[in-house]
Amino acid sequence: MQTTLQSAVTFEGFGLHTGAPARMVLRPVGANTGIVFRRTDIAGRDGILPAVWDQVVVSPLNTRLQNSAGVMVSTIEHIMAALAGCGVHNALVELEGPEVPIMDGSAAAFVKGILRHGVVHLDAPLKAIKILRDVSVTLGNAKAVLSPATSLQIDFTIDFADGAIGRQTKVLNMANGSFVRELCDSRTFCRAADVDAMHAAGKALGGTLDNAVVIDGDAVLTPGGFRHGDEAVRHKMLDALGDLYTAGAPILGRYTGMKAGHAVTNALLHKLFEQPDAWTYVNCDTQIAARLPGVGVTSADLVAVA
């Protein structure tokens, strides 16, 4: 069955890229709504932005939505990952401003709030997107593939010259709460050498050592270092889950990402939906539903984070 939030959940912080104060409220909604953002600082329908792949504006640093009126919401990937990983299929995300709060750079605060307030079932059947054959995209040295599988699996590889990260590979089946236990506390990261360039481009204006892991060659500048030895690839997997959730339904398939980012994953969804023989909707019976992210997850599954 479809789900929504049991009650409203509020988060306050700052936007990673704008540096502006950001207040976000997640609200319960009815079945078949999906995940919808609403800019509360903009009146009327112009403030509504469905979180779907064909409303995404390509960006190398974050995932942004833009509607036909030109209204935007930025950096949605972490809250989308939290909703997917907690098994929330319908929610209204209200924002006072253009960007989701970055919190500590991970999705842990969002997951904690969602699980504390609870998720409820709705009297409506749930459909998932079943991948029928391989679909792939390559952009430069980055590649992403969706291939058939009985649950959502994520296989990710990154390769950085910086010794603090290097080459990392991780594979996870996203069923049975693995996102909450394994990925949700992994933070965004950047190279110290890139910070000045981002600032000059008007990006990462709200970035600090409290909401990002900053590396410089072999050194980790953020106090306390990494939460996991492979936190960097875990965060890339977190981003991928959030970006994949803009498909509009849970995916039954294997996502393989090699140096992939937001633009690559969105291009992959575009290619998938351009090929009707590559996917189909399936009704989620009890057996299929048990393999979806977030089923049976409780606050006890949430890892302790710094």
N, C-alpha and C positions, 0 to 999 in steps of 0.2 A: 504494500500500500504506500501511497505518497505520504510525505511528512511535512510538517512546518514547525516553527518554534512554539513552545508552550506559552511564552510571554516575551515582552519586549526586553532587549538587551542594549545597554548604552556603553559606548567607548569614546574616550576623549584623548587627544594627543596632538601631534603635529604631522603635517604632510612631509614625506621624505624629500620630495623635489621642490615643492613650493615653500616649505618652511613655515607655512601659515597654520594657525590653530585649526584643528579638524575635530568635529563632533559627529559621531555616527550612531544611529539607532537601528537595530535589527527588529523588525516587527513580524508577527504571524500574519499569514494571508491564506486564502482558500486554495483548494486544489486547482491544478492546471495553470497556476500563475507563473511558476518558475521563479528564477531569481531576477528581481527587478530593482534597479537603483532609482532613487528620486532625489533630485537636488531641492532641498527645502528652501534655499535662498532664491529660487526661481519659480515664479508663479505659473500655474496651469500645466497643460500637457507638455509644454516645452521642457519641463524638468524631469520627464520620465525617460529612463534608459534601460531597456531590457538587456540583460547580460548574455548576449548571444554573439556568436563568432562573426557574423556579418555586420555587426555594429562596432567591431574592434578597429581602432586606428593603430597601424603598425608602428611600433617604437622599440628600439633596442634595449631600453632601460626599464620599461614597465608596460603594463597592459592598460590601455585606455579605451573607454567607450565614447562614442559620439553619435548623437541622434540627428535627425533630419533638420533640426533647428540650429545645429552647430553647438549644442550644449555638450560639455564633456565631463567625464568622471575618470580620474587617473588612479593608477596603482591599485587595481582591484584584485590582483592575483592572490594576495595572501588571504583576504576574506573569502574569496571564491574557493580557495583550497580548504579553508576551515569548514565552510558549508558543505563541500563535497565530502571531506574526511569525517564529518560528524553525521553524514547521511541526511542533510536538510535539503529537500527538493523544492520547497516554496518559501520565499521570504521577500519582504520589502526592506531594502537597505536605504535608509534616509541619511543624507549627508548635508551638512551646512557648509557648503564650499565645494571646491573642485577635486579634492583628493582624499582618499581613505587614510586615516591615521596610521603611521608606520609602527607605533608601539615600540617593541624592542627589536624590530627587524625580522621577526618570525611570525608565525600564526598562533603561537601558544596562548596569548591573551584572548584572542578570538575564540579559540577552542574552549578555554576555561570558562568564558562567559556563556557560550552556547550550552555546554554540558551542565553548568550550574543551574541554568534556567530550564533546561529540559527540551526535549523534542517529542512531538505528539504525532500520532498517525491520523490520517484523514480518510474519509470513506470514498476513496477513489483509487483505481488501479494504477500501478507504476509501470512505465515503459522504459526500456533501456535500449541503447544503440549497440547492436551486435555487429562486429567487424567480420566481413565475409571473405575478404582477400586482402593481400598486402597493398598498402598505399604509402608512397614515400615522397619526400621533397628534399632537395639539396639547395642550400643557399651558401655560396662560398665554401668554406671548410666545415660547415655545419649541416647535419642531416637528421631527419626524424622519420620514423616509420610507424604505421599502425598495422598490426597483423592480427589474425584470429587468435582468440584465447577465451577460456570459459569464465574469466574474471578480469578485472582491470589490473594489469601488471605494468610496472614502470622499470625500465632498464636504461640507466643513464651513465654516460662517460664524459668526463671533462679532462682537459689537459692544459695546464698553465705552466709557463716557464718559471714562475715564482716557486721557490723551493718549499714555501709554507703550504702550498697546495699540491703542485705537481699533477700527476695523472691519478684520477680516482674513478672507480667504477662501482656501482651499487645496483642491485636488482631487488625489487620488493613486490610481493603480491599485496595489493591494497585492501584485501578483505580482512575481516577479523580485527579491525581497529589498528592496523599497522601504521596508518598515517599519524594517529594520535600518539602512539608509543614511539615511533621511530623518526618521524620527520617534522612534526609541527613546531618544535622548539629550535629548529635550525635557521640561523639568521642570514640575511642578505650580506654580501661581502663585496669588497672592491679593492683595487690596488691603489696604494697611496699616490702613485705616479699619475693616476687618472682623476684624482679629486679636483685639482686645479682646473683641468679641462672641463669637467662637469660643471663646476661653479661658473666658469666663463660662458658656458652654454645655457646658464640659467637652470641647471639641474642640481639635485642633491643639496639644495639650500638648507634643508632641515636635517641633513645627515650629521651624526655625531658618533663618537665611539660607544655611545650607549644604545644605538640602534643599527649598527652595522659592524661587521668584522673587517677591519682595515689591515691589509698585509703590505709588507715592503720587502720583497725578495724572500729571504728565509725567516723574516721576523713577522710576528703578529703584534700589531700596535694596540689592539683593543685589550684593555685590562682583563685578565683571566683567560685570555686565549680562546681557543675553540672549545665548544661544548662537546663536540665529538671530533675524533681524528679526521673523519671524512665529512665534517659539517658542510663544506662547500658543495659537494655533490648532492648531499641530502637536501640542501636548500634549492638546488636546481630541480630536484624531483618535486619538491613542494610547489615551486612555480609551475611546473608542467601540469601537476594535478589541477591547480587553479585555472590555468589556461584551457585545459581540456574540458573543464566543466562549462565553458561557454558553448559547448556542443548543444546544450539545452536539455541534456538527459545523461544519466550515468552511462559510461562506455564499458562494454564487455570486449576487451581486446588488449593486446600488448603494445605499449608505446615504447619505442627504442629511440633514445636521443643521444646523439654524438655531437658535443659542443653546441647543442641546440639552445635557443633562447625563445623569447616571446614571439618574435616575428616568424620564426621557423614553425613553431607549434600552430600559430594561427594560419599560416600558409598550408599546413598539413590538413587542418579542418576544412579550409576552402576546397582543397583538392578532393578530400573525402566526399563532401556533399555535392561536388560536381560529377561524381561517379555513382549513380544509384545502385549499380550492381555490386558495389564494394561494401554495402552496409544494409541493415534492415532494423526496424523496430521489433522488439520482442516484449511480450507481456511478462512481467516478473512474478512468477509463482514463488512459493516459499523457498524452493531449492535455489532458484536464481537469486532471489533477494538476499539470501544468506551469504552470497559471494560479493555483495556490493560494499563499497567503503562505508564505514560508519554504523553498520548494523550491530546492535548489541553493545555499543561503546558506552562507557560510563566515566565519571570523573576519576575513578580509580585507575583508569588506563592512562591518564595524563602524566607524563614524566615530570619530575621536579626540575624546574629551570631556575637559573640564577636570577 
